[in-house]
Amino acid sequence: MSQYLVLTAMGSDRTGSVSELTKLASECGCNILDSRMAIFGLEFTFIMLLKGDARAINKIEARIPMVAHNLELITMMKRTSGHKSYDLVEHYQARYTGTDQPGLLKAMTAFFATRKIDISSLKSEIDPNTNNMSASISIALTQRINIEDIERDFLQLCEQFGVQGCINETTHSLN
């Protein structure tokens, strides 16, 4: 029976760290179902969803501390289950741009949370020279919700913060 593990690693941005982690997953007999990597300042973070039999998952759990120590990484692992499928899933991308201000990202994420809409991914960036920001929020509708109403309310929220926004349908949940 398949088991699943989420592995997160964070550390100084050095060439080869991601390669060593993916090599370890392969050596332990794990399959990487999903992964994300990002650079924040001089640090990187890497997240993988691994799948394997009990032996493979136990093996990587036992080996990761030594590999992390050698690469000077902070790691965290958590057992999980496979992805839950829904009968109805519609994917949309909410985007907004404008001048950054305190509370903007909080308001945007709360907008979806209060409507019980799942956020699949989120990416926001600020240009430190101009204080202009842009954000992209992938959402998954798992129930029948009128997207026109959501878009109207989202645009009103954008107007309150003085940013430009839109919501577009996408074919999948990844950006």
C-alpha positions as protocol buffer text, in pm:
chain_id: "A"
residue {
  index: 1
  type: MET
  ca { x: 0 y: 0 z: 0 }
}
residue {
  index: 2
  type: SER
  ca { x: 132 y: 344 z: -93 }
}
residue {
  index: 3
  type: GLN
  ca { x: 227 y: 596 z: 171 }
}
residue {
  index: 4
  type: TYR
  ca { x: 288 y: 969 z: 131 }
}
residue {
  index: 5
  type: LEU
  ca { x: 532 y: 1214 z: 286 }
}
residue {
  index: 6
  type: VAL
  ca { x: 564 y: 1590 z: 253 }
}
residue {
  index: 7
  type: LEU
  ca { x: 927 y: 1695 z: 283 }
}
residue {
  index: 8
  type: THR
  ca { x: 1024 y: 2060 z: 322 }
}
residue {
  index: 9
  type: ALA
  ca { x: 1386 y: 2178 z: 313 }
}
residue {
  index: 10
  type: MET
  ca { x: 1519 y: 2528 z: 365 }
}
residue {
  index: 11
  type: GLY
  ca { x: 1869 y: 2671 z: 364 }
}
residue {
  index: 12
  type: SER
  ca { x: 2124 y: 2889 z: 192 }
}
residue {
  index: 13
  type: ASP
  ca { x: 2084 y: 2898 z: -184 }
}
residue {
  index: 14
  type: ARG
  ca { x: 2364 y: 2670 z: -303 }
}
residue {
  index: 15
  type: THR
  ca { x: 2400 y: 2483 z: -629 }
}
residue {
  index: 16
  type: GLY
  ca { x: 2324 y: 2114 z: -596 }
}
residue {
  index: 17
  type: SER
  ca { x: 2099 y: 2105 z: -288 }
}
residue {
  index: 18
  type: VAL
  ca { x: 1782 y: 2028 z: -485 }
}
residue {
  index: 19
  type: SER
  ca { x: 1970 y: 1770 z: -688 }
}
residue {
  index: 20
  type: GLU
  ca { x: 2089 y: 1594 z: -371 }
}
residue {
  index: 21
  type: LEU
  ca { x: 1736 y: 1586 z: -226 }
}
residue {
  index: 22
  type: THR
  ca { x: 1579 y: 1448 z: -543 }
}
residue {
  index: 23
  type: LYS
  ca { x: 1862 y: 1193 z: -569 }
}
residue {
  index: 24
  type: LEU
  ca { x: 1791 y: 1082 z: -211 }
}
residue {
  index: 25
  type: ALA
  ca { x: 1422 y: 1038 z: -289 }
}
residue {
  index: 26
  type: SER
  ca { x: 1510 y: 822 z: -588 }
}
residue {
  index: 27
  type: GLU
  ca { x: 1766 y: 615 z: -396 }
}
residue {
  index: 28
  type: CYS
  ca { x: 1508 y: 545 z: -126 }
}
residue {
  index: 29
  type: GLY
  ca { x: 1255 y: 426 z: -382 }
}
residue {
  index: 30
  type: CYS
  ca { x: 1022 y: 724 z: -351 }
}
residue {
  index: 31
  type: ASN
  ca { x: 838 y: 886 z: -638 }
}
residue {
  index: 32
  type: ILE
  ca { x: 814 y: 1268 z: -639 }
}
residue {
  index: 33
  type: LEU
  ca { x: 447 y: 1343 z: -711 }
}
residue {
  index: 34
  type: ASP
  ca { x: 472 y: 1720 z: -676 }
}
residue {
  index: 35
  type: SER
  ca { x: 745 y: 1969 z: -593 }
}
residue {
  index: 36
  type: ARG
  ca { x: 801 y: 2343 z: -561 }
}
residue {
  index: 37
  type: MET
  ca { x: 1116 y: 2545 z: -514 }
}
residue {
  index: 38
  type: ALA
  ca { x: 1158 y: 2917 z: -452 }
}
residue {
  index: 39
  type: ILE
  ca { x: 1434 y: 3160 z: -362 }
}
residue {
  index: 40
  type: PHE
  ca { x: 1370 y: 3413 z: -84 }
}
residue {
  index: 41
  type: GLY
  ca { x: 1657 y: 3656 z: -42 }
}
residue {
  index: 42
  type: LEU
  ca { x: 1965 y: 3435 z: -7 }
}
residue {
  index: 43
  type: GLU
  ca { x: 1762 y: 3134 z: 110 }
}
residue {
  index: 44
  type: PHE
  ca { x: 1583 y: 2866 z: -87 }
}
residue {
  index: 45
  type: THR
  ca { x: 1294 y: 2645 z: 9 }
}
residue {
  index: 46
  type: PHE
  ca { x: 1202 y: 2318 z: -154 }
}
residue {
  index: 47
  type: ILE
  ca { x: 888 y: 2115 z: -94 }
}
residue {
  index: 48
  type: MET
  ca { x: 818 y: 1766 z: -227 }
}
residue {
  index: 49
  type: LEU
  ca { x: 524 y: 1530 z: -201 }
}
residue {
  index: 50
  type: LEU
  ca { x: 670 y: 1181 z: -201 }
}
residue {
  index: 51
  type: LYS
  ca { x: 496 y: 849 z: -258 }
}
residue {
  index: 52
  type: GLY
  ca { x: 636 y: 507 z: -181 }
}
residue {
  index: 53
  type: ASP
  ca { x: 575 y: 183 z: -4 }
}
residue {
  index: 54
  type: ALA
  ca { x: 625 y: 171 z: 374 }
}
residue {
  index: 55
  type: ARG
  ca { x: 988 y: 66 z: 334 }
}
residue {
  index: 56
  type: ALA
  ca { x: 1070 y: 358 z: 99 }
}
residue {
  index: 57
  type: ILE
  ca { x: 903 y: 620 z: 319 }
}
residue {
  index: 58
  type: ASN
  ca { x: 1067 y: 483 z: 635 }
}
residue {
  index: 59
  type: LYS
  ca { x: 1403 y: 482 z: 458 }
}
residue {
  index: 60
  type: ILE
  ca { x: 1389 y: 847 z: 351 }
}
residue {
  index: 61
  type: GLU
  ca { x: 1266 y: 951 z: 696 }
}
residue {
  index: 62
  type: ALA
  ca { x: 1571 y: 780 z: 845 }
}
residue {
  index: 63
  type: ARG
  ca { x: 1820 y: 919 z: 593 }
}
residue {
  index: 64
  type: ILE
  ca { x: 1705 y: 1280 z: 558 }
}
residue {
  index: 65
  type: PRO
  ca { x: 1855 y: 1409 z: 887 }
}
residue {
  index: 66
  type: MET
  ca { x: 2211 y: 1318 z: 783 }
}
residue {
  index: 67
  type: VAL
  ca { x: 2170 y: 1454 z: 430 }
}
residue {
  index: 68
  type: ALA
  ca { x: 2015 y: 1774 z: 568 }
}
residue {
  index: 69
  type: HIS
  ca { x: 2302 y: 1812 z: 815 }
}
residue {
  index: 70
  type: ASN
  ca { x: 2561 y: 1769 z: 537 }
}
residue {
  index: 71
  type: LEU
  ca { x: 2383 y: 2027 z: 318 }
}
residue {
  index: 72
  type: GLU
  ca { x: 2323 y: 2262 z: 615 }
}
residue {
  index: 73
  type: LEU
  ca { x: 1947 y: 2250 z: 563 }
}
residue {
  index: 74
  type: ILE
  ca { x: 1654 y: 2275 z: 799 }
}
residue {
  index: 75
  type: THR
  ca { x: 1402 y: 2005 z: 713 }
}
residue {
  index: 76
  type: MET
  ca { x: 1055 y: 1911 z: 820 }
}
residue {
  index: 77
  type: MET
  ca { x: 859 y: 1598 z: 727 }
}
residue {
  index: 78
  type: LYS
  ca { x: 496 y: 1505 z: 767 }
}
residue {
  index: 79
  type: ARG
  ca { x: 309 y: 1192 z: 667 }
}
residue {
  index: 80
  type: THR
  ca { x: -2 y: 1261 z: 464 }
}
residue {
  index: 81
  type: SER
  ca { x: -245 y: 1083 z: 237 }
}
residue {
  index: 82
  type: GLY
  ca { x: -300 y: 1089 z: -136 }
}
residue {
  index: 83
  type: HIS
  ca { x: -472 y: 1383 z: -301 }
}
residue {
  index: 84
  type: LYS
  ca { x: -848 y: 1388 z: -255 }
}
residue {
  index: 85
  type: SER
  ca { x: -1042 y: 1407 z: -581 }
}
residue {
  index: 86
  type: TYR
  ca { x: -1364 y: 1603 z: -611 }
}
residue {
  index: 87
  type: ASP
  ca { x: -1645 y: 1544 z: -856 }
}
residue {
  index: 88
  type: LEU
  ca { x: -1656 y: 1911 z: -950 }
}
residue {
  index: 89
  type: VAL
  ca { x: -1343 y: 2121 z: -959 }
}
residue {
  index: 90
  type: GLU
  ca { x: -1315 y: 2442 z: -1155 }
}
residue {
  index: 91
  type: HIS
  ca { x: -985 y: 2627 z: -1148 }
}
residue {
  index: 92
  type: TYR
  ca { x: -946 y: 3003 z: -1161 }
}
residue {
  index: 93
  type: GLN
  ca { x: -658 y: 3247 z: -1132 }
}
residue {
  index: 94
  type: ALA
  ca { x: -716 y: 3566 z: -933 }
}
residue {
  index: 95
  type: ARG
  ca { x: -454 y: 3831 z: -1007 }
}
residue {
  index: 96
  type: TYR
  ca { x: -398 y: 4178 z: -878 }
}
residue {
  index: 97
  type: THR
  ca { x: -132 y: 4447 z: -915 }
}
residue {
  index: 98
  type: GLY
  ca { x: -69 y: 4790 z: -769 }
}
residue {
  index: 99
  type: THR
  ca { x: 106 y: 4969 z: -488 }
}
residue {
  index: 100
  type: ASP
  ca { x: 175 y: 4746 z: -191 }
}
residue {
  index: 101
  type: GLN
  ca { x: 21 y: 4831 z: 144 }
}
residue {
  index: 102
  type: PRO
  ca { x: -6 y: 4662 z: 482 }
}
residue {
  index: 103
  type: GLY
  ca { x: -294 y: 4415 z: 504 }
}
residue {
  index: 104
  type: LEU
  ca { x: -347 y: 4372 z: 131 }
}
residue {
  index: 105
  type: LEU
  ca { x: -244 y: 4006 z: 106 }
}
residue {
  index: 106
  type: LYS
  ca { x: -429 y: 3930 z: 430 }
}
residue {
  index: 107
  type: ALA
  ca { x: -747 y: 4083 z: 289 }
}
residue {
  index: 108
  type: MET
  ca { x: -715 y: 3891 z: -38 }
}
residue {
  index: 109
  type: THR
  ca { x: -663 y: 3552 z: 127 }
}
residue {
  index: 110
  type: ALA
  ca { x: -941 y: 3623 z: 379 }
}
residue {
  index: 111
  type: PHE
  ca { x: -1172 y: 3708 z: 87 }
}
residue {
  index: 112
  type: PHE
  ca { x: -1148 y: 3349 z: -38 }
}
residue {
  index: 113
  type: ALA
  ca { x: -1139 y: 3186 z: 306 }
}
residue {
  index: 114
  type: THR
  ca { x: -1464 y: 3350 z: 418 }
}
residue {
  index: 115
  type: ARG
  ca { x: -1629 y: 3212 z: 103 }
}
residue {
  index: 116
  type: LYS
  ca { x: -1490 y: 2862 z: 173 }
}
residue {
  index: 117
  type: ILE
  ca { x: -1289 y: 2869 z: -152 }
}
residue {
  index: 118
  type: ASP
  ca { x: -967 y: 2666 z: -151 }
}
residue {
  index: 119
  type: ILE
  ca { x: -643 y: 2841 z: -243 }
}
residue {
  index: 120
  type: SER
  ca { x: -429 y: 2599 z: -446 }
}
residue {
  index: 121
  type: SER
  ca { x: -125 y: 2823 z: -480 }
}
residue {
  index: 122
  type: LEU
  ca { x: -22 y: 3178 z: -410 }
}
residue {
  index: 123
  type: LYS
  ca { x: 263 y: 3387 z: -543 }
}
residue {
  index: 124
  type: SER
  ca { x: 321 y: 3751 z: -454 }
}
residue {
  index: 125
  type: GLU
  ca { x: 615 y: 3975 z: -535 }
}
residue {
  index: 126
  type: ILE
  ca { x: 705 y: 4333 z: -447 }
}
residue {
  index: 127
  type: ASP
  ca { x: 950 y: 4550 z: -637 }
}
residue {
  index: 128
  type: PRO
  ca { x: 1149 y: 4709 z: -351 }
}
residue {
  index: 129
  type: ASN
  ca { x: 1243 y: 5009 z: -567 }
}
residue {
  index: 130
  type: THR
  ca { x: 889 y: 5108 z: -664 }
}
residue {
  index: 131
  type: ASN
  ca { x: 679 y: 4933 z: -394 }
}
residue {
  index: 132
  type: ASN
  ca { x: 466 y: 4794 z: -677 }
}
residue {
  index: 133
  type: MET
  ca { x: 340 y: 4444 z: -617 }
}
residue {
  index: 134
  type: SER
  ca { x: 174 y: 4170 z: -813 }
}
residue {
  index: 135
  type: ALA
  ca { x: 6 y: 3857 z: -690 }
}
residue {
  index: 136
  type: SER
  ca { x: -147 y: 3548 z: -842 }
}
residue {
  index: 137
  type: ILE
  ca { x: -380 y: 3325 z: -641 }
}
residue {
  index: 138
  type: SER
  ca { x: -495 y: 2992 z: -785 }
}
residue {
  index: 139
  type: ILE
  ca { x: -831 y: 2886 z: -651 }
}
residue {
  index: 140
  type: ALA
  ca { x: -1030 y: 2565 z: -687 }
}
residue {
  index: 141
  type: LEU
  ca { x: -1407 y: 2571 z: -670 }
}
residue {
  index: 142
  type: THR
  ca { x: -1528 y: 2238 z: -534 }
}
residue {
  index: 143
  type: GLN
  ca { x: -1893 y: 2330 z: -523 }
}
residue {
  index: 144
  type: ARG
  ca { x: -2131 y: 2519 z: -746 }
}
residue {
  index: 145
  type: ILE
  ca { x: -2051 y: 2885 z: -685 }
}
residue {
  index: 146
  type: ASN
  ca { x: -2146 y: 3169 z: -914 }
}
residue {
  index: 147
  type: ILE
  ca { x: -1804 y: 3290 z: -1033 }
}
residue {
  index: 148
  type: GLU
  ca { x: -1957 y: 3615 z: -1162 }
}
residue {
  index: 149
  type: ASP
  ca { x: -2059 y: 3707 z: -805 }
}
residue {
  index: 150
  type: ILE
  ca { x: -1713 y: 3614 z: -676 }
}
residue {
  index: 151
  type: GLU
  ca { x: -1544 y: 3820 z: -947 }
}
residue {
  index: 152
  type: ARG
  ca { x: -1769 y: 4122 z: -881 }
}
residue {
  index: 153
  type: ASP
  ca { x: -1692 y: 4111 z: -507 }
}
residue {
  index: 154
  type: PHE
  ca { x: -1321 y: 4055 z: -576 }
}
residue {
  index: 155
  type: LEU
  ca { x: -1307 y: 4360 z: -804 }
}
residue {
  index: 156
  type: GLN
  ca { x: -1482 y: 4567 z: -536 }
}
residue {
  index: 157
  type: LEU
  ca { x: -1217 y: 4457 z: -285 }
}
residue {
  index: 158
  type: CYS
  ca { x: -943 y: 4548 z: -534 }
}
residue {
  index: 159
  type: GLU
  ca { x: -1102 y: 4890 z: -578 }
}
residue {
  index: 160
  type: GLN
  ca { x: -1103 y: 4944 z: -199 }
}
residue {
  index: 161
  type: PHE
  ca { x: -727 y: 4889 z: -197 }
}
residue {
  index: 162
  type: GLY
  ca { x: -665 y: 5084 z: -517 }
}
residue {
  index: 163
  type: VAL
  ca { x: -524 y: 4787 z: -710 }
}
residue {
  index: 164
  type: GLN
  ca { x: -616 y: 4637 z: -1047 }
}
residue {
  index: 165
  type: GLY
  ca { x: -755 y: 4283 z: -1040 }
}
residue {
  index: 166
  type: CYS
  ca { x: -914 y: 4010 z: -1247 }
}
residue {
  index: 167
  type: ILE
  ca { x: -1024 y: 3647 z: -1223 }
}
residue {
  index: 168
  type: ASN
  ca { x: -977 y: 3411 z: -1517 }
}
residue {
  index: 169
  type: GLU
  ca { x: -1060 y: 3044 z: -1564 }
}
residue {
  index: 170
  type: THR
  ca { x: -762 y: 2814 z: -1600 }
}
residue {
  index: 171
  type: THR
  ca { x: -729 y: 2454 z: -1711 }
}
residue {
  index: 172
  type: HIS
  ca { x: -537 y: 2336 z: -1404 }
}
residue {
  index: 173
  type: SER
  ca { x: -440 y: 2443 z: -1054 }
}
residue {
  index: 174
  type: LEU
  ca { x: -67 y: 2510 z: -1107 }
}
residue {
  index: 175
  type: ASN
  ca { x: 72 y: 2839 z: -1231 }
}
